Amino acid sequence: MAEGDEDRRGRISEALRRCGFVVLEAATPLEAIVRLQELDPIDLAVVGENVGSTPGSTFLEFVASCFPRVRAQLGSPCPS
């Protein structure tokens, strides 16, 4: 879960945990990239509205192009 806002990141991460996901959190693009590179396999990257100062949609495009095996999406994959 990559999201710059700590409160929002915590809420989304908790919702993902309730849906059965093991969640790794990142607050910045660099932190998220390091986690994607070091922790294999990662099946899903959930990107929030902003990752640090980077818009979530921009970071989502980066993840899709640099980590094609990782499914990436903007926002939580489970119902609220």
VENURSUL-V434973 format. One record per residue. N is the residue number from 1. OMEGA is omega in whole degrees, 0 to 359 (* if undefined). Layout:
n = {N:N}
omega = {OMEGA:OMEGA}
//
This chain:
n = {1:2:3:4:5:6:7:8:9:10:11:12:13:14:15:16:17:18:19:20:21:22:23:24:25:26:27:28:29:30:31:32:33:34:35:36:37:38:39:40:41:42:43:44:45:46:47:48:49:50:51:52:53:54:55:56:57:58:59:60:61:62:63:64:65:66:67:68:69:70:71:72:73:74:75:76:77:78:79:80}
omega = {179:181:182:181:186:180:180:178:180:180:180:179:179:178:178:178:178:178:176:179:166:190:170:184:175:182:183:176:180:179:179:180:179:179:179:181:188:188:182:1:169:184:187:173:178:184:179:182:179:174:190:178:181:176:182:182:178:180:178:177:178:180:181:182:184:181:187:179:183:173:182:178:178:179:185:179:182:183:180:*}
//
